[in-house]
Amino acid sequence: MATEKAPFAWLLIGLFLTFLLTRKHGRVPLKSVVFLFSAMLVILPVMYILFMGSRDWKQGVNSVFSRAFAGGITPAAFYLEVFPAQKDFLLGQTFPNPGGILPFTPYRYTVELMNMRFPHLQEGGIVGSMPTAFWGEAYINFGWLGVLAIPVLLGAWIWIVAYLLDKMNNSPIKIASTVLLISHFKDLSSSGFSGYFIDVGLVSLFIILFLVIA
């Protein structure tokens, strides 16, 4: 229903990373990258033709490149246009509220900004979303101070996670966990940051990981 194609692409990339860690000792041969890129350049345009109405393979290729290189960053311009000219900075209102234990309702900024940008879609009953790279959420919450500070905090957090994982003995469990964490954190390039500070999924992964090791 959501016509999402990225999960399949990231499944292929996850399998590719597993192959590199198990057979290539973590090295990335150019030949393997070319093979993966070629395979995705065949598969993804076909998915655009089948699911998104692209007329032919050429238009499907154009759609793939547009989505990959511009789809995540284009909304950022609208973020800068709206805040603070039309709306005040949100000061943390986009942060998650796990289980509703805190006395506030998170502001669904990706949906609300989509409705502001394309009101005709909302009138037609279409629920859209306009995510961008993690610094976009940092900006609409705290302005340019957030853009400067949040990457430092995120970098420290990811370093801690990588450090803990590096202390594990090499095993299939460590390889699987490494690939899962790469897949988990790569979404920072196209989504907000707050979910990574209150990260129920990551905590659950580590709990399962330590139980399996024990």
Backbone as a chain_set.jsonl record, in Angstrom:
{"seq": "MATEKAPFAWLLIGLFLTFLLTRKHGRVPLKSVVFLFSAMLVILPVMYILFMGSRDWKQGVNSVFSRAFAGGITPAAFYLEVFPAQKDFLLGQTFPNPGGILPFTPYRYTVELMNMRFPHLQEGGIVGSMPTAFWGEAYINFGWLGVLAIPVLLGAWIWIVAYLLDKMNNSPIKIASTVLLISHFKDLSSSGFSGYFIDVGLVSLFIILFLVIA", "coords": {"N": [[0.829, -1.216, 0.0], [2.004, 1.199, 0.675], [3.824, 1.433, -1.294], [6.601, 1.114, -0.941], [9.945, 0.925, -1.862], [12.509, 1.011, -0.989], [13.038, -0.733, 1.299], [13.506, -3.267, 0.124], [15.774, -2.733, -1.412], [17.581, -2.106, 0.621], [17.673, -4.527, 1.91], [19.11, -6.054, 0.05], [21.523, -4.637, 0.172], [22.197, -5.094, 2.837], [22.663, -7.88, 2.788], [24.834, -7.813, 1.095], [26.728, -6.409, 2.662], [27.04, -8.283, 4.707], [28.24, -10.324, 3.263], [30.679, -9.045, 2.637], [31.817, -8.795, 5.193], [32.123, -11.439, 5.981], [33.445, -12.837, 3.94], [35.307, -11.132, 2.754], [36.767, -9.951, 4.71], [35.924, -7.463, 5.598], [36.818, -5.654, 3.744], [36.159, -3.667, 0.796], [35.759, -4.515, -2.287], [36.1, -3.005, -5.501], [34.981, -4.271, -7.713], [32.912, -5.789, -6.601], [31.216, -3.783, -5.662], [30.462, -2.561, -8.056], [29.027, -4.672, -9.197], [26.863, -4.93, -7.359], [25.706, -2.373, -7.63], [24.953, -2.448, -10.328], [23.066, -4.519, -10.316], [21.037, -3.394, -8.717], [20.395, -1.271, -10.316], [19.041, -2.455, -12.3], [16.894, -3.787, -11.044], [15.459, -1.883, -9.378], [14.422, 0.218, -11.156], [12.527, -1.349, -12.543], [10.732, -1.899, -10.487], [9.753, 0.674, -10.078], [8.384, 0.999, -12.476], [6.406, -0.969, -12.228], [5.072, -0.308, -9.802], [4.9, 2.481, -9.489], [4.119, 3.717, -11.792], [5.922, 4.548, -13.776], [6.842, 5.223, -17.144], [8.714, 3.855, -18.744], [11.87, 2.033, -18.76], [13.942, 3.915, -18.739], [12.763, 6.228, -17.605], [12.236, 5.093, -15.16], [14.851, 4.701, -14.18], [15.65, 7.38, -13.944], [13.898, 8.149, -11.915], [14.821, 6.598, -9.797], [17.423, 7.673, -9.339], [16.703, 10.285, -8.741], [15.22, 9.948, -6.39], [17.159, 8.813, -4.743], [19.223, 10.734, -4.525], [18.08, 13.25, -4.246], [15.631, 13.079, -2.982], [15.669, 12.97, -0.15], [16.862, 15.348, 0.678], [15.641, 17.531, -0.514], [13.218, 18.384, 0.889], [14.392, 19.831, 2.959], [14.811, 22.481, 2.278], [12.264, 23.55, 2.459], [11.835, 23.28, 5.196], [13.61, 25.213, 6.175], [12.394, 27.426, 5.161], [9.946, 27.599, 6.491], [10.502, 27.688, 9.275], [12.141, 30.124, 11.261], [10.156, 31.741, 10.205], [7.405, 31.308, 9.659], [6.544, 29.58, 11.655], [7.258, 29.19, 15.121], [10.314, 27.985, 16.601], [10.375, 24.577, 17.666], [11.387, 23.522, 20.043], [11.916, 20.93, 21.111], [9.488, 19.591, 20.822], [9.147, 17.608, 18.953], [10.199, 15.311, 19.949], [10.102, 11.831, 20.834], [7.544, 10.095, 22.765], [7.634, 7.644, 24.656], [5.29, 5.132, 25.209], [3.523, 7.044, 26.098], [4.18, 8.236, 28.546], [5.05, 10.727, 29.284], [3.925, 14.14, 29.743], [2.978, 15.168, 27.14], [2.12, 15.457, 23.65], [3.799, 14.199, 20.915], [4.893, 16.28, 18.233], [4.022, 15.761, 14.978], [6.042, 16.375, 12.811], [6.917, 15.773, 10.183], [4.614, 15.001, 8.855], [2.897, 17.201, 9.302], [4.294, 19.297, 8.042], [4.259, 18.346, 5.456], [1.54, 18.544, 4.935], [1.279, 21.321, 5.001], [2.842, 22.029, 2.822], [1.665, 20.702, 0.669], [-1.364, 21.139, 0.552], [-3.561, 20.265, -0.91], [-3.355, 17.526, -1.099], [-3.897, 16.683, 1.492], [-6.558, 17.494, 1.664], [-7.622, 15.675, -0.068], [-7.597, 13.408, 1.415], [-5.207, 12.094, 1.598], [-2.466, 10.91, 3.347], [0.579, 12.161, 3.768], [4.215, 12.349, 3.989], [7.111, 14.218, 4.905], [10.081, 13.794, 5.308], [13.519, 14.617, 6.167], [17.14, 14.89, 6.215], [18.793, 14.253, 9.4], [19.607, 16.669, 10.557], [17.652, 18.45, 9.883], [15.469, 18.119, 11.651], [16.828, 18.868, 13.945], [17.223, 21.568, 13.406], [14.569, 22.671, 13.231], [13.783, 22.441, 15.807], [15.739, 23.699, 17.509], [16.998, 25.691, 16.096], [19.916, 27.116, 14.479], [21.785, 26.547, 16.411], [21.094, 23.988, 17.267], [21.707, 22.587, 14.915], [24.449, 22.672, 14.984], [25.106, 21.461, 17.436], [23.738, 18.974, 17.799], [24.811, 17.017, 15.904], [27.311, 16.463, 17.116], [26.572, 15.232, 19.543], [25.189, 13.029, 18.521], [27.25, 11.762, 17.117], [28.927, 11.026, 19.25], [27.251, 9.218, 20.57], [26.873, 7.18, 18.628], [29.514, 6.349, 18.431], [29.91, 5.223, 20.968], [28.148, 3.025, 20.849], [29.351, 1.591, 18.728], [31.817, 1.062, 19.919], [31.127, -0.634, 22.059], [30.157, -2.804, 20.597], [32.457, -3.556, 19.241], [33.943, -4.737, 21.226], [33.051, -7.283, 21.421], [33.591, -10.803, 20.806], [34.647, -12.092, 17.635], [32.115, -13.414, 15.661], [29.277, -15.111, 14.159], [27.085, -13.852, 15.337], [28.06, -11.321, 16.043], [28.654, -10.302, 13.495], [26.09, -10.243, 12.296], [24.862, -8.427, 14.028], [26.398, -6.137, 13.58], [25.77, -5.52, 10.894], [23.022, -5.077, 11.175], [23.053, -2.799, 12.83], [24.352, -0.948, 11.19], [22.393, -0.737, 9.203], [20.419, 0.326, 10.791], [21.358, 2.856, 11.721], [21.834, 4.19, 9.345], [19.564, 5.482, 8.541], [19.642, 8.019, 9.512], [20.435, 9.727, 7.549], [18.182, 10.404, 6.228], [16.092, 10.924, 7.938], [14.68, 11.988, 11.146], [16.434, 12.808, 14.278], [15.701, 12.37, 16.917], [14.526, 9.951, 17.636], [16.676, 8.317, 17.953], [17.889, 8.894, 20.309], [16.104, 8.2, 22.25], [15.841, 5.239, 22.01], [14.177, 2.627, 21.561], [14.176, 0.354, 19.946], [16.92, -0.128, 19.498], [17.879, -0.591, 22.099], [16.4, -2.883, 22.686], [17.52, -4.619, 20.812], [20.156, -4.878, 21.821], [19.639, -6.053, 24.286], [18.587, -8.563, 23.508], [20.842, -9.446, 22.163], [22.813, -9.683, 24.213], [21.567, -11.615, 25.795], [21.577, -13.817, 24.066], [24.337, -14.216, 23.772], [24.983, -14.805, 26.431]], "CA": [[0.0, 0.0, 0.0], [2.874, 2.369, 0.75], [4.711, 1.347, -2.472], [7.99, 1.328, -0.528], [10.927, 0.122, -2.587], [13.787, 1.056, -0.276], [13.334, -1.913, 2.132], [14.096, -4.339, -0.685], [17.133, -2.308, -1.763], [18.435, -2.215, 1.809], [17.884, -5.957, 2.153], [20.232, -6.448, -0.81], [22.742, -4.02, 0.702], [22.517, -5.815, 4.063], [23.281, -9.14, 2.395], [26.137, -7.458, 0.532], [27.616, -6.108, 3.785], [27.336, -9.555, 5.364], [29.218, -10.986, 2.382], [31.981, -8.385, 2.796], [32.367, -9.073, 6.521], [32.43, -12.858, 6.163], [34.33, -13.376, 2.898], [36.315, -10.16, 2.31], [37.392, -9.372, 5.906], [35.527, -6.072, 5.753], [37.255, -4.835, 2.603], [35.095, -3.417, -0.186], [36.324, -4.525, -3.646], [35.374, -2.207, -6.486], [34.222, -5.184, -8.565], [31.677, -6.158, -5.897], [30.355, -2.597, -5.634], [29.916, -2.413, -9.415], [28.02, -5.73, -9.373], [25.674, -4.565, -6.577], [25.097, -1.194, -8.252], [24.328, -2.87, -11.59], [21.869, -5.298, -9.992], [19.994, -2.488, -8.244], [20.001, -0.419, -11.43], [18.091, -3.251, -13.092], [15.716, -4.167, -10.259], [14.667, -0.761, -8.871], [13.57, 0.826, -12.197], [11.39, -2.235, -12.819], [9.767, -1.679, -9.412], [9.091, 1.96, -10.352], [7.441, 0.788, -13.573], [5.292, -1.787, -11.755], [4.36, 0.238, -8.648], [4.806, 3.937, -9.461], [3.596, 4.237, -13.046], [6.933, 5.026, -14.725], [6.479, 4.773, -18.489], [9.681, 2.912, -19.287], [13.033, 1.8, -17.913], [14.69, 5.162, -18.627], [12.107, 7.053, -16.594], [12.442, 4.415, -13.884], [16.214, 5.028, -13.735], [15.634, 8.774, -13.499], [13.194, 8.197, -10.634], [15.716, 6.021, -8.786], [18.467, 8.643, -9.017], [16.063, 11.434, -8.096], [14.875, 9.574, -5.018], [18.362, 8.518, -3.968], [20.103, 11.882, -4.32], [17.363, 14.495, -3.959], [14.391, 12.851, -2.232], [15.814, 13.235, 1.273], [17.384, 16.673, 0.996], [14.765, 18.58, -1.058], [12.345, 18.989, 1.9], [15.121, 20.69, 3.887], [14.601, 23.878, 1.886], [10.973, 23.975, 3.008], [12.038, 23.424, 6.637], [14.255, 26.514, 6.397], [11.436, 28.469, 4.782], [8.847, 27.674, 7.467], [11.002, 28.044, 10.61], [11.072, 30.566, 12.167], [9.365, 32.781, 9.559], [5.98, 31.026, 9.781], [6.298, 28.896, 12.92], [8.352, 29.288, 16.08], [11.052, 26.745, 16.813], [9.528, 23.663, 18.435], [12.004, 23.328, 21.359], [11.816, 19.554, 21.601], [8.152, 19.012, 20.694], [9.155, 16.458, 18.046], [10.789, 14.163, 20.623], [9.129, 10.753, 21.082], [6.987, 9.943, 24.112], [7.398, 6.187, 24.727], [4.198, 4.692, 26.066], [2.731, 8.177, 26.568], [4.439, 8.464, 29.973], [5.316, 12.145, 29.502], [2.689, 14.93, 29.544], [2.88, 15.917, 25.892], [1.931, 14.662, 22.442], [4.826, 14.59, 19.945], [4.469, 16.999, 17.036], [4.374, 14.974, 13.793], [6.501, 17.454, 11.934], [7.017, 15.364, 8.783], [3.258, 14.996, 8.308], [2.355, 18.557, 9.329], [4.955, 20.087, 7.01], [3.739, 17.852, 4.182], [0.218, 19.143, 4.759], [1.472, 22.742, 4.687], [3.436, 22.165, 1.486], [0.726, 20.186, -0.332], [-2.671, 21.054, 1.218], [-4.548, 19.559, -1.729], [-3.274, 16.099, -0.784], [-4.631, 16.495, 2.752], [-7.982, 17.612, 1.355], [-8.028, 14.444, -0.749], [-7.516, 12.283, 2.334], [-3.916, 11.419, 1.458], [-1.537, 11.205, 4.431], [1.941, 12.131, 3.254], [5.295, 12.593, 4.936], [8.194, 14.974, 4.295], [11.284, 13.719, 6.145], [14.798, 15.01, 5.585], [18.268, 14.456, 7.032], [18.572, 14.465, 10.838], [19.827, 18.06, 10.978], [16.417, 19.202, 9.676], [14.75, 18.109, 12.922], [17.612, 19.671, 14.883], [16.997, 22.976, 13.102], [13.225, 23.159, 13.548], [13.653, 22.46, 17.264], [16.664, 24.57, 18.234], [17.677, 26.631, 15.22], [21.264, 26.765, 14.038], [22.495, 25.962, 17.547], [20.837, 22.555, 17.195], [22.432, 22.033, 13.775], [25.854, 22.544, 15.37], [25.302, 20.646, 18.634], [23.185, 17.617, 17.7], [25.737, 16.059, 15.284], [28.34, 16.062, 18.076], [25.956, 14.275, 20.455], [24.916, 11.8, 17.77], [28.527, 11.112, 16.848], [29.373, 10.399, 20.491], [26.367, 8.076, 20.842], [27.19, 6.106, 17.682], [30.838, 5.841, 18.8], [29.736, 4.349, 22.136], [27.538, 1.778, 20.37], [30.369, 0.875, 17.962], [32.838, 0.613, 20.869], [30.593, -1.804, 22.759], [30.086, -3.916, 19.652], [33.82, -3.958, 18.905], [34.482, -5.539, 22.327], [32.579, -8.663, 21.303], [34.397, -11.729, 20.021], [34.15, -12.281, 16.275], [31.187, -14.536, 15.564], [28.111, -14.768, 13.324], [26.22, -12.92, 16.067], [28.641, -9.985, 15.913], [28.482, -9.859, 12.103], [24.679, -9.899, 12.103], [24.578, -7.216, 14.796], [27.054, -5.027, 12.893], [24.975, -5.17, 9.715], [21.758, -4.507, 11.657], [23.293, -1.455, 13.338], [24.591, -0.1, 10.012], [21.08, -0.501, 8.61], [19.642, 1.135, 11.73], [21.843, 4.236, 11.801], [21.889, 4.847, 8.033], [18.361, 6.292, 8.342], [19.909, 9.409, 9.906], [20.614, 10.538, 6.349], [16.891, 10.748, 5.624], [15.042, 11.016, 8.954], [15.04, 12.779, 12.312], [17.435, 12.275, 15.199], [15.227, 12.179, 18.291], [14.258, 8.551, 17.88], [17.925, 7.611, 18.235], [18.261, 9.147, 21.692], [15.18, 7.344, 23.004], [15.862, 4.237, 20.954], [13.67, 1.361, 22.105], [14.609, -0.731, 19.072], [18.337, -0.41, 19.732], [17.99, -1.2, 23.428], [15.873, -4.246, 22.561], [18.52, -5.404, 20.081], [21.276, -5.185, 22.704], [19.171, -7.013, 25.293], [18.549, -9.869, 22.844], [22.217, -9.806, 21.857], [23.492, -10.14, 25.417], [20.945, -12.871, 26.212], [22.064, -14.878, 23.182], [25.73, -14.471, 24.132], [24.988, -15.468, 27.753]], "C": [[0.855, 1.255, 0.0], [3.834, 2.445, -0.439], [6.166, 1.623, -2.104], [8.908, 0.36, -1.265], [12.254, 0.043, -1.851], [14.046, -0.172, 0.596], [13.966, -3.059, 1.353], [15.538, -4.003, -1.05], [18.065, -2.473, -0.571], [18.615, -3.664, 2.245], [19.066, -6.461, 1.321], [21.549, -5.895, -0.269], [23.168, -4.721, 1.994], [23.182, -7.153, 3.778], [24.683, -8.907, 1.827], [27.145, -7.159, 1.641], [27.998, -7.371, 4.543], [28.376, -10.336, 4.577], [30.606, -10.377, 2.565], [32.629, -8.738, 4.132], [32.809, -10.526, 6.673], [33.464, -13.369, 5.162], [35.468, -12.431, 2.512], [36.999, -9.454, 3.476], [37.105, -7.874, 6.054], [35.988, -5.161, 4.643], [36.139, -4.74, 1.57], [35.724, -3.384, -1.583], [35.452, -3.737, -4.62], [34.5, -3.088, -7.367], [32.896, -5.552, -7.918], [30.699, -4.993, -5.858], [29.687, -2.392, -6.992], [28.816, -3.442, -9.658], [26.73, -5.382, -8.632], [24.943, -3.401, -7.226], [24.359, -1.577, -9.53], [23.035, -3.637, -11.327], [20.727, -4.383, -9.554], [19.503, -1.585, -9.372], [19.061, -1.147, -12.384], [16.787, -3.449, -12.325], [14.845, -2.966, -9.895], [13.861, -0.047, -9.959], [12.356, -0.019, -12.557], [10.314, -2.055, -11.753], [9.038, -0.352, -9.598], [8.081, 1.823, -11.488], [6.201, 0.05, -13.076], [4.433, -1.065, -10.714], [4.078, 1.73, -8.737], [4.369, 4.541, -10.787], [4.623, 4.828, -13.981], [6.666, 4.408, -16.093], [7.414, 3.693, -19.014], [10.884, 2.833, -18.347], [13.834, 3.077, -17.703], [14.083, 6.077, -17.577], [12.244, 6.425, -15.211], [13.82, 4.706, -13.315], [16.28, 6.454, -13.214], [14.966, 8.902, -12.132], [14.077, 7.658, -9.505], [16.77, 7.033, -8.365], [17.889, 9.867, -8.317], [15.749, 11.138, -6.64], [16.121, 9.405, -4.16], [19.135, 9.782, -3.601], [19.379, 13.167, -3.958], [16.158, 14.304, -3.058], [14.491, 13.186, -0.76], [16.199, 14.653, 1.611], [16.463, 17.794, 0.495], [13.835, 19.182, -0.002], [13.06, 19.946, 2.844], [14.927, 22.165, 3.557], [13.285, 24.413, 2.439], [11.062, 24.136, 4.517], [12.607, 24.813, 6.938], [13.311, 27.67, 6.079], [10.372, 28.677, 5.854], [9.319, 28.166, 8.831], [12.146, 29.037, 10.503], [10.14, 31.6, 11.546], [7.868, 32.568, 9.76], [5.607, 30.334, 11.085], [7.517, 29.072, 13.83], [9.065, 27.936, 16.185], [10.33, 25.888, 17.851], [10.092, 23.309, 19.811], [11.738, 21.935, 21.943], [10.457, 18.903, 21.442], [8.107, 17.805, 19.763], [9.692, 15.199, 18.716], [9.726, 13.097, 20.884], [8.69, 10.713, 22.537], [6.627, 8.473, 24.307], [6.293, 5.821, 25.714], [3.329, 5.813, 26.593], [2.963, 8.519, 28.028], [4.695, 9.932, 30.288], [4.085, 12.962, 29.132], [2.692, 15.783, 28.274], [2.678, 14.935, 24.742], [2.957, 15.103, 21.412], [4.225, 15.249, 18.711], [4.955, 16.217, 15.811], [4.82, 15.912, 12.687], [6.575, 17.033, 10.469], [5.648, 15.385, 8.105], [2.699, 16.419, 8.234], [2.989, 19.424, 8.252], [4.519, 19.637, 5.614], [2.37, 18.464, 3.908], [0.311, 20.628, 4.418], [1.965, 22.926, 3.255], [2.46, 21.74, 0.398], [-0.657, 20.035, 0.291], [-3.714, 20.292, 0.413], [-4.515, 18.056, -1.478], [-4.028, 15.788, 0.511], [-6.131, 16.56, 2.512], [-8.505, 16.36, 0.659], [-7.924, 13.208, 0.127], [-6.215, 11.512, 2.252], [-2.99, 11.86, 2.587], [-0.123, 11.042, 3.896], [2.954, 12.408, 4.348], [6.428, 13.293, 4.204], [9.426, 14.951, 5.207], [12.503, 14.259, 5.418], [15.896, 14.523, 6.507], [18.098, 14.915, 8.479], [18.755, 15.909, 11.267], [18.587, 18.92, 10.744], [15.588, 19.259, 10.95], [15.493, 18.932, 13.968], [17.344, 21.155, 14.671], [15.619, 23.447, 13.544], [12.956, 23.141, 15.057], [14.473, 23.571, 17.908], [17.408, 25.561, 17.356], [19.077, 26.163, 14.862], [22.118, 26.212, 15.176], [22.316, 24.443, 17.558], [21.594, 21.89, 16.061], [23.898, 21.81, 14.133], [26.052, 21.528, 16.499], [24.862, 19.192, 18.455], [24.127, 16.64, 17.002], [26.838, 15.583, 16.233], [27.794, 15.001, 19.035], [25.67, 12.948, 19.755], [26.2, 11.035, 17.493], [29.048, 10.388, 18.077], [28.561, 9.142, 20.787], [26.69, 6.901, 19.917], [28.562, 5.508, 17.998], [30.737, 4.884, 19.985], [29.169, 2.992, 21.711], [28.57, 0.943, 19.615], [31.453, 0.314, 18.88], [32.379, -0.647, 21.604], [30.564, -3.019, 21.84], [31.477, -4.447, 19.325], [34.441, -4.845, 19.978], [34.029, -6.998, 22.267], [33.563, -9.504, 20.514], [33.782, -11.886, 18.632], [33.304, -13.546, 16.203], [30.081, -14.15, 14.592], [27.184, -13.776, 14.003], [26.741, -11.487, 15.922], [28.459, -9.446, 14.498], [27.042, -9.43, 11.843], [24.341, -8.594, 12.814], [25.191, -5.986, 14.128], [26.234, -4.566, 11.695], [23.645, -4.541, 10.127], [21.945, -3.07, 12.135], [23.61, -0.484, 12.2], [23.256, 0.265, 9.36], [20.233, 0.417, 9.484], [20.056, 2.604, 11.665], [21.881, 4.94, 10.443], [20.662, 5.726, 7.794], [18.545, 7.735, 8.803], [20.071, 10.309, 8.681], [19.288, 10.999, 5.764], [15.76, 10.847, 6.646], [15.558, 11.799, 10.152], [16.004, 12.067, 13.239], [16.852, 11.83, 16.534], [14.953, 10.718, 18.62], [15.499, 7.748, 18.22], [18.428, 7.867, 19.648], [17.347, 8.389, 22.655], [14.879, 6.171, 22.081], [15.465, 2.87, 21.513], [14.15, 0.182, 21.263], [16.055, -1.127, 19.317], [18.549, -1.082, 21.084], [17.502, -2.65, 23.386], [16.872, -5.153, 21.861], [19.666, -5.812, 20.999], [20.863, -6.174, 23.797], [19.146, -8.422, 24.714], [19.967, -10.37, 22.587], [22.936, -10.37, 23.08], [22.887, -11.449, 25.95], [21.436, -14.039, 25.373], [23.493, -15.238, 23.534], [25.809, -15.23, 25.454], [24.552, -16.921, 27.643]], "O": [[0.484, 2.262, -0.602], [4.576, 3.418, -0.573], [6.886, 2.282, -2.855], [8.681, -0.85, -1.289], [13.034, -0.886, -2.064], [15.187, -0.634, 0.64], [14.855, -3.744, 1.859], [16.416, -4.864, -1.007], [19.201, -2.924, -0.722], [19.612, -3.994, 2.887], [19.916, -7.199, 1.819], [22.563, -6.592, -0.252], [24.36, -4.921, 2.226], [24.149, -7.525, 4.442], [25.597, -9.701, 2.052], [28.291, -7.604, 1.571], [29.142, -7.519, 4.973], [29.282, -10.936, 5.154], [31.598, -11.101, 2.641], [33.839, -8.955, 4.203], [33.755, -10.817, 7.405], [34.272, -14.237, 5.494], [36.49, -12.881, 1.995], [37.724, -8.479, 3.276], [37.932, -7.119, 6.566], [35.589, -3.997, 4.6], [35.282, -5.62, 1.482], [36.179, -2.328, -2.021], [34.224, -3.799, -4.565], [33.392, -2.693, -7.73], [31.87, -5.621, -8.595], [29.492, -5.187, -6.003], [28.497, -2.088, -7.069], [27.788, -3.123, -10.255], [25.638, -5.513, -9.184], [23.72, -3.424, -7.362], [23.261, -1.082, -9.786], [22.035, -3.441, -12.017], [19.583, -4.572, -9.969], [18.34, -1.179, -9.389], [18.368, -0.517, -13.182], [15.702, -3.298, -12.887], [13.628, -3.01, -10.076], [12.698, 0.277, -9.715], [11.284, 0.515, -12.843], [9.123, -2.056, -12.065], [7.844, -0.254, -9.312], [7.032, 2.466, -11.462], [5.079, 0.392, -13.449], [3.209, -1.187, -10.732], [3.12, 2.211, -8.131], [4.258, 5.762, -10.896], [4.253, 5.55, -14.906], [6.313, 3.234, -16.199], [6.975, 2.735, -19.65], [10.918, 3.47, -17.294], [14.353, 3.307, -16.61], [14.801, 6.641, -16.751], [12.354, 7.133, -14.21], [13.961, 4.932, -12.113], [16.885, 6.716, -12.175], [15.417, 9.676, -11.288], [14.078, 8.195, -8.398], [16.994, 7.236, -7.172], [18.509, 10.42, -7.408], [15.981, 11.97, -5.763], [16.141, 9.803, -2.995], [19.647, 9.891, -2.487], [19.994, 14.087, -3.418], [15.701, 15.26, -2.431], [13.514, 13.64, -0.165], [15.904, 15.129, 2.707], [16.504, 18.901, 1.032], [13.667, 20.401, 0.011], [12.416, 20.788, 3.47], [14.883, 23.004, 4.457], [13.194, 25.574, 2.837], [10.432, 25.035, 5.075], [12.139, 25.5, 7.846], [13.418, 28.752, 6.656], [9.946, 29.806, 6.098], [8.637, 28.961, 9.478], [13.06, 28.811, 9.71], [9.404, 32.273, 12.268], [7.134, 33.526, 10.003], [4.485, 30.48, 11.569], [8.656, 29.097, 13.364], [8.488, 26.888, 15.893], [9.745, 26.412, 18.799], [9.345, 22.839, 20.67], [11.383, 21.792, 23.113], [10.273, 17.767, 21.879], [7.132, 17.053, 19.777], [9.649, 14.123, 18.12], [8.567, 13.431, 21.128], [9.372, 11.227, 23.423], [5.468, 8.087, 24.149], [6.357, 6.158, 26.896], [2.477, 5.576, 27.449], [2.064, 9.034, 28.693], [4.571, 10.343, 31.442], [3.285, 12.533, 28.301], [2.437, 16.986, 28.332], [3.013, 13.754, 24.839], [2.988, 16.282, 21.059], [3.182, 14.828, 18.21], [6.158, 16.033, 15.628], [4.073, 16.201, 11.752], [6.321, 17.854, 9.588], [5.532, 15.74, 6.932], [2.1, 16.802, 7.229], [2.293, 20.211, 7.61], [4.421, 20.454, 4.698], [2.075, 18.856, 2.779], [-0.489, 21.137, 3.633], [1.558, 23.859, 2.563], [2.424, 22.342, -0.675], [-1.091, 18.91, 0.538], [-4.65, 19.733, 0.985], [-5.535, 17.382, -1.625], [-4.707, 14.767, 0.617], [-6.891, 15.778, 3.084], [-9.682, 16.021, 0.777], [-8.135, 12.09, -0.343], [-6.117, 10.401, 2.772], [-2.754, 13.055, 2.764], [0.32, 9.931, 3.606], [2.591, 12.671, 5.495], [6.687, 13.012, 3.034], [9.775, 15.967, 5.808], [12.513, 14.347, 4.191], [15.623, 13.819, 7.479], [17.35, 15.854, 8.753], [18.133, 16.346, 12.236], [18.464, 19.996, 11.329], [15.059, 20.313, 11.301], [14.872, 19.613, 14.784], [17.247, 21.915, 15.633], [15.498, 24.503, 14.165], [12.002, 23.762, 15.525], [13.966, 24.304, 18.757], [18.35, 26.208, 17.814], [19.388, 24.974, 14.932], [23.078, 25.483, 14.926], [23.262, 23.701, 17.824], [22.073, 20.766, 16.207], [24.521, 20.868, 13.644], [27.053, 20.812, 16.517], [25.546, 18.278, 18.915], [24.246, 15.505, 17.465], [27.255, 14.427, 16.163], [28.458, 14.001, 19.31], [25.883, 11.877, 20.325], [26.241, 9.811, 17.616], [29.553, 9.27, 17.975], [29.112, 8.124, 21.206], [26.772, 5.759, 20.368], [28.759, 4.302, 17.853], [31.404, 3.85, 20.005], [29.643, 1.945, 22.151], [28.665, -0.266, 19.824], [31.953, -0.787, 18.648], [33.14, -1.602, 21.755], [30.904, -4.128, 22.253], [31.658, -5.652, 19.151], [35.356, -5.617, 19.692], [34.562, -7.848, 22.98], [34.283, -8.992, 19.657], [32.563, -11.822, 18.467], [33.732, -14.617, 16.634], [29.958, -12.978, 14.236], [26.564, -12.948, 13.336], [25.965, -10.555, 15.706], [28.145, -8.27, 14.316], [26.799, -8.382, 11.244], [23.623, -7.754, 12.273], [24.581, -4.917, 14.109], [26.026, -3.369, 11.501], [23.19, -3.583, 9.502], [21.097, -2.216, 11.877], [23.188, 0.672, 12.236], [23.019, 1.421, 9.01], [19.424, 1.194, 8.976], [19.207, 3.49, 11.564], [21.954, 6.168, 10.394], [20.699, 6.618, 6.946], [17.702, 8.586, 8.52], [19.866, 11.52, 8.769], [19.259, 11.88, 4.905], [14.589, 10.853, 6.265], [16.715, 12.22, 10.183], [16.351, 10.903, 13.038], [17.448, 10.997, 17.217], [15.13, 10.295, 19.762], [15.399, 6.626, 18.716], [19.297, 7.145, 20.137], [17.768, 7.989, 23.74], [13.82, 6.105, 21.456], [16.319, 2.066, 21.887], [14.493, -0.869, 21.803], [16.385, -2.312, 19.344], [19.316, -2.038, 21.191], [18.118, -3.535, 23.979], [17.057, -6.305, 22.251], [20.106, -6.962, 20.966], [21.652, -7.035, 24.187], [19.623, -9.366, 25.344], [20.264, -11.551, 22.765], [23.59, -11.409, 22.997], [23.603, -12.291, 26.492], [21.685, -15.124, 25.898], [23.842, -16.417, 23.594], [26.59, -16.172, 25.594], [24.498, -17.627, 28.65]]}, "num_chains": 1, "name": "protein.A"}
